[in-house]
Amino acid sequence: MSFVSNKRGQFQYFDQQLGHPDWRGKRILDFGGNRGNFLRDDAGGIDHDKYWCIDVSRDAIEEGRAAYPRAHWVFYDRYNFEFNARGIRNLAIPDTGQRFDIILAYSVFTHTDRDEMLDLVRQLRAVLADDGVLAFTFLDPLWHAFDGDPYPGSNLRWRLEKRREMGASLQIEPLLAQGQDARWLALVNDDELYADHAEERAHGPHDRRAYITFCRPDYMQSIFTDAAILKPARPERHHCCVIGRGSSAGAIGPSTS
């Protein structure tokens, strides 16, 4: 069975980061939206017939379609190290025939390398409406969780501790030191840490358990110079990158790391 997520809170996160927009009547693309958990927390302001979800999990897409039949569900058979290892590399985003007012991607580019992120963001910007906005999340490796979080350390420590809880044998402190000064990090499987786009070793089809990336906010700003970079919204650990079709992202909120 392909990955089906039970994660909640995506609607509240993006609603806060985008300044509580009026969602009614908006054409929304939930890119990597899994089974549409975004809709599960909406208080009725989203028109389901104007909501599209594109995801690499066939099972999640089928669950979403069953739960929200008026919405639009598109399976995207693109390769992903962790979630669709048998998919097609570099497959273009499916053409929905739409231009979207809001495109959202929660914890999508935390599972791709930089070049894939750049390619997908380019494609997503091309299907924004003229005054549309694209918002996606990323993880700052050094950002520390809000008070009360069960993992009070940095984002990198959090992910390493999660891997160890799942049975991995790893030494956390040396890996934290290795990633201290990196602008971009890829944590592959359990303890393979690649800093600043270092070449990753090849992995066979049965050696692809996990792939998560981290990016410093100032580096993300240097990649997308017209974006607003927003701090995490409680209780989430993710920063948010907000981009307009042209250079209108500054109207969404102040750029801050």
C-alpha positions as CSV (number, residue, x, y, z in Angstrom):
1,M,0.0,0.0,0.0
2,S,1.3,3.4,-0.9
3,F,1.7,6.1,1.8
4,V,-1.5,7.5,3.3
5,S,-1.1,10.3,5.8
6,N,-3.1,11.0,8.9
7,K,-1.4,14.4,9.5
8,R,-3.8,17.2,10.4
9,G,-3.5,20.9,10.8
10,Q,-2.5,21.9,7.2
11,F,-5.5,24.1,6.8
12,Q,-4.9,26.1,10.0
13,Y,-1.2,26.4,9.1
14,F,-1.7,27.9,5.6
15,D,-4.7,30.0,6.8
16,Q,-2.4,31.7,9.3
17,Q,0.6,32.0,7.0
18,L,-1.5,33.6,4.3
19,G,-3.2,36.0,6.6
20,H,-6.6,34.3,6.8
21,P,-7.7,34.8,3.2
22,D,-11.2,34.4,2.0
23,W,-11.1,30.8,0.7
24,R,-14.6,30.9,-0.9
25,G,-14.6,30.7,-4.7
26,K,-10.8,30.2,-4.9
27,R,-9.4,27.5,-7.2
28,I,-7.0,25.6,-4.9
29,L,-4.3,23.1,-5.8
30,D,-3.1,21.0,-2.9
31,F,0.1,19.7,-4.4
32,G,1.2,16.6,-2.5
33,G,-2.0,16.8,-0.5
34,N,-2.2,13.0,0.0
35,R,-5.8,12.1,0.9
36,G,-7.0,15.7,1.3
37,N,-6.4,16.2,5.0
38,F,-6.4,19.9,4.2
39,L,-10.2,19.6,3.7
40,R,-10.8,17.7,6.9
41,D,-10.1,20.8,9.0
42,D,-11.7,23.4,6.8
43,A,-14.8,25.0,8.4
44,G,-16.8,25.0,5.2
45,G,-15.2,27.9,3.4
46,I,-13.7,25.9,0.5
47,D,-15.7,25.0,-2.5
48,H,-14.9,21.3,-3.1
49,D,-15.5,21.5,-6.8
50,K,-12.7,24.1,-7.0
51,Y,-10.2,22.0,-5.0
52,W,-7.6,19.8,-6.8
53,C,-5.3,17.4,-5.1
54,I,-2.2,15.9,-6.9
55,D,-0.2,13.2,-5.1
56,V,2.2,10.4,-5.8
57,S,0.2,8.0,-3.6
58,R,-2.4,6.1,-5.6
59,D,-4.1,4.8,-2.4
60,A,-4.3,8.3,-0.8
61,I,-5.9,9.7,-4.0
62,E,-8.5,6.9,-3.9
63,E,-9.3,7.6,-0.2
64,G,-9.6,11.3,-0.9
65,R,-11.9,10.7,-3.9
66,A,-14.2,8.5,-1.8
67,A,-14.3,11.0,1.1
68,Y,-14.8,14.1,-1.1
69,P,-16.3,13.1,-4.4
70,R,-17.0,16.7,-5.6
71,A,-13.2,17.6,-5.4
72,H,-10.7,16.6,-8.1
73,W,-8.1,13.9,-7.5
74,V,-5.1,13.2,-9.7
75,F,-2.5,10.5,-9.2
76,Y,1.0,11.7,-10.2
77,D,3.2,8.7,-11.0
78,R,6.5,10.6,-10.5
79,Y,9.5,9.0,-8.8
80,N,10.1,9.9,-5.2
81,F,12.9,8.2,-3.2
82,E,10.6,7.7,-0.1
83,F,7.0,7.6,-1.4
84,N,7.1,6.4,-5.0
85,A,10.3,4.6,-5.7
86,R,8.9,2.9,-8.8
87,G,7.6,6.1,-10.3
88,I,8.8,7.9,-13.5
89,R,11.7,10.3,-13.0
90,N,11.2,13.9,-14.0
91,L,7.6,13.3,-15.0
92,A,5.8,16.6,-15.7
93,I,3.0,17.7,-13.3
94,P,-0.3,16.6,-14.8
95,D,-2.2,19.2,-16.8
96,T,-5.5,20.0,-15.0
97,G,-6.5,22.7,-17.5
98,Q,-6.8,25.1,-14.6
99,R,-5.0,28.2,-13.3
100,F,-5.1,28.3,-9.5
101,D,-5.6,31.2,-7.1
102,I,-3.8,29.3,-4.4
103,I,-1.3,26.5,-4.7
104,L,-0.2,24.8,-1.4
105,A,2.5,22.2,-0.8
106,Y,2.9,21.0,2.8
107,S,6.1,18.9,3.4
108,V,6.6,18.2,-0.2
109,F,10.0,19.8,-0.8
110,T,11.2,18.4,2.5
111,H,11.4,15.2,0.5
112,T,13.2,16.3,-2.7
113,D,16.6,17.6,-3.6
114,R,17.1,21.2,-4.6
115,D,17.0,20.7,-8.3
116,E,13.7,18.8,-8.2
117,M,12.3,21.6,-6.0
118,L,13.3,24.2,-8.5
119,D,11.8,22.2,-11.4
120,L,8.5,21.6,-9.6
121,V,8.2,25.2,-8.4
122,R,8.8,26.4,-11.9
123,Q,5.9,24.2,-13.2
124,L,3.6,25.3,-10.3
125,R,4.2,29.0,-10.9
126,A,3.2,28.5,-14.5
127,V,-0.3,27.4,-13.5
128,L,-0.9,30.2,-11.0
129,A,-3.6,32.8,-11.8
130,D,-2.3,36.3,-12.5
131,D,-2.8,37.3,-8.9
132,G,-2.3,33.7,-7.5
133,V,0.0,32.7,-4.7
134,L,2.1,29.6,-4.2
135,A,3.0,28.6,-0.6
136,F,5.2,25.7,0.4
137,T,6.9,24.6,3.6
138,F,10.5,23.8,4.4
139,L,12.5,22.8,7.5
140,D,15.3,25.0,8.9
141,P,17.7,22.4,10.4
142,L,18.6,24.8,13.3
143,W,15.1,26.0,14.2
144,H,14.0,24.9,17.7
145,A,10.5,23.8,18.4
146,F,7.9,25.8,20.3
147,D,7.5,25.3,24.0
148,G,5.6,22.2,24.8
149,D,6.7,20.2,21.8
150,P,7.6,16.6,22.6
151,Y,10.9,17.1,20.7
152,P,12.2,20.4,22.1
153,G,15.4,20.5,20.1
154,S,16.3,21.6,16.6
155,N,14.5,20.3,13.5
156,L,17.6,18.2,12.6
157,R,17.7,16.7,16.1
158,W,14.0,16.0,15.9
159,R,14.3,13.9,12.8
160,L,17.4,12.1,14.0
161,E,15.6,11.2,17.2
162,K,12.6,10.0,15.2
163,R,14.8,7.7,13.2
164,R,16.4,6.3,16.3
165,E,12.9,5.7,17.8
166,M,12.2,3.6,14.7
167,G,15.1,1.3,15.5
168,A,18.0,3.0,13.7
169,S,21.4,2.7,15.3
170,L,23.0,6.2,15.1
171,Q,25.0,8.7,17.0
172,I,23.1,12.0,17.1
173,E,25.7,14.5,18.3
174,P,28.3,13.9,15.6
175,L,25.6,14.3,12.9
176,L,24.4,17.5,14.5
177,A,27.9,18.9,14.4
178,Q,28.2,17.8,10.8
179,G,25.1,19.8,9.8
180,Q,25.8,22.9,11.9
181,D,27.0,25.2,9.2
182,A,25.2,23.7,6.2
183,R,22.8,25.8,4.1
184,W,21.1,22.6,2.7
185,L,21.0,19.1,4.2
186,A,19.7,15.8,3.0
187,L,19.2,13.1,5.6
188,V,18.9,9.8,3.8
189,N,17.6,6.7,5.4
190,D,18.9,6.7,9.0
191,D,22.3,8.4,9.3
192,E,23.5,9.4,5.8
193,L,23.8,13.2,6.1
194,Y,24.8,15.1,2.9
195,A,25.6,18.8,3.3
196,D,25.3,21.5,0.7
197,H,24.4,19.2,-2.2
198,A,27.2,16.7,-1.8
199,E,26.9,13.8,-4.1
200,E,24.7,11.1,-2.6
201,R,25.6,7.4,-2.9
202,A,23.4,5.3,-5.1
203,H,20.6,3.3,-3.3
204,G,19.1,0.1,-4.5
205,P,15.3,-0.4,-4.7
206,H,15.2,-2.1,-1.3
207,D,17.4,0.5,0.4
208,R,15.1,3.5,0.2
209,R,13.5,4.1,3.6
210,A,13.5,7.8,4.2
211,Y,14.6,11.0,2.5
212,I,14.2,14.4,4.2
213,T,15.8,17.7,3.4
214,F,16.5,20.9,5.4
215,C,17.2,24.4,4.2
216,R,18.3,27.5,6.0
217,P,15.8,30.4,5.6
218,D,18.5,32.8,4.2
219,Y,19.4,30.2,1.6
220,M,15.8,29.7,0.6
221,Q,15.5,33.5,0.2
222,S,18.6,33.5,-2.0
223,I,17.0,30.8,-4.2
224,F,13.6,32.6,-4.5
225,T,14.5,36.2,-4.2
226,D,10.9,37.4,-4.8
227,A,9.5,35.2,-2.0
228,A,8.3,36.0,1.5
229,I,10.0,33.7,3.9
230,L,7.8,33.2,7.0
231,K,8.6,31.7,10.4
232,P,6.8,28.6,11.6
233,A,3.2,29.0,12.8
234,R,2.5,27.4,16.1
235,P,2.5,24.4,16.6
236,E,4.2,23.5,13.3
237,R,8.0,23.3,12.8
238,H,7.9,24.3,9.1
239,H,8.9,27.7,7.7
240,C,6.8,28.8,4.7
241,C,7.9,30.2,1.4
242,V,5.3,32.3,-0.3
243,I,5.6,33.3,-4.0
244,G,3.4,35.2,-6.3
245,R,3.1,34.6,-10.0
246,G,5.2,37.7,-10.7
247,S,6.9,39.4,-7.8
248,S,3.8,40.1,-5.6
249,A,4.8,37.9,-2.7
250,G,5.7,40.8,-0.6
251,A,2.0,41.7,-0.4
252,I,1.4,38.5,1.6
253,G,3.5,39.4,4.5
254,P,6.9,40.6,5.6
255,S,9.9,38.5,4.7
256,T,11.5,37.2,7.9
257,S,13.7,34.3,8.9
